[in-house]
Amino acid sequence: MTTTVTDYYQPGWREHPHPCPACEWQGSSRQMEMELHDEQSEYACPQCELPLLVVLHPDLAQVQAAAAAGNAEAQQQLAILAMAPRD
């Protein structure tokens, strides 16, 4: 079963153990194979490649809201965006 994380800034999703129903492997997203897409990242079982986790990427409003709420990762992301050249 694939789990979808709709709130990128939800605490703990990176460390939460995800069991693979196909091969019985279990581990966190940090141990999985990641495939990056424009709007989401997909994480698959490292043993059988079954998709276990989909994480939706935040839009600018979500990053700003998380930063305003004190999320350090969101604050760092805003700082990176502020340094980007604007055409």
SULKAGI-V651792 format. One record per residue. N is the residue number from 0. RES is the residue in three letters. D_CENTER is the distance of its C-alpha to the mean C-alpha in Angstrom with 2 decimals. Layout:
n;res;d_center
N;RES;D_CENTER
N;RES;D_CENTER
//
This chain:
n;res;d_center
0;MET;16.94
1;THR;13.48
2;THR;11.30
3;THR;9.45
4;VAL;7.18
5;THR;8.91
6;ASP;8.56
7;TYR;5.53
8;TYR;8.27
9;GLN;9.24
10;PRO;10.61
11;GLY;10.36
12;TRP;7.49
13;ARG;7.15
14;GLU;10.92
15;HIS;11.82
16;PRO;14.00
17;HIS;13.67
18;PRO;17.13
19;CYS;17.98
20;PRO;20.83
21;ALA;22.28
22;CYS;22.95
23;GLU;22.31
24;TRP;19.93
25;GLN;17.63
26;GLY;14.94
27;SER;11.56
28;SER;8.41
29;ARG;10.13
30;GLN;13.08
31;MET;11.86
32;GLU;12.44
33;MET;9.62
34;GLU;10.77
35;LEU;9.69
36;HIS;11.18
37;ASP;12.25
38;GLU;10.55
39;GLN;7.59
40;SER;6.18
41;GLU;8.20
42;TYR;8.84
43;ALA;12.56
44;CYS;15.20
45;PRO;16.75
46;GLN;20.16
47;CYS;20.49
48;GLU;17.49
49;LEU;16.99
50;PRO;13.61
51;LEU;12.20
52;LEU;8.65
53;VAL;7.32
54;VAL;4.27
55;LEU;6.54
56;HIS;6.77
57;PRO;9.12
58;ASP;12.75
59;LEU;15.22
60;ALA;16.61
61;GLN;13.46
62;VAL;13.02
63;GLN;16.75
64;ALA;16.84
65;ALA;14.34
66;ALA;16.35
67;ALA;19.54
68;ALA;18.55
69;GLY;18.32
70;ASN;14.65
71;ALA;15.19
72;GLU;11.93
73;ALA;12.58
74;GLN;16.18
75;GLN;15.57
76;GLN;13.74
77;LEU;16.78
78;ALA;19.12
79;ILE;17.88
80;LEU;18.33
81;ALA;21.72
82;MET;22.88
83;ALA;22.25
84;PRO;25.62
85;ARG;26.49
86;ASP;28.87
//
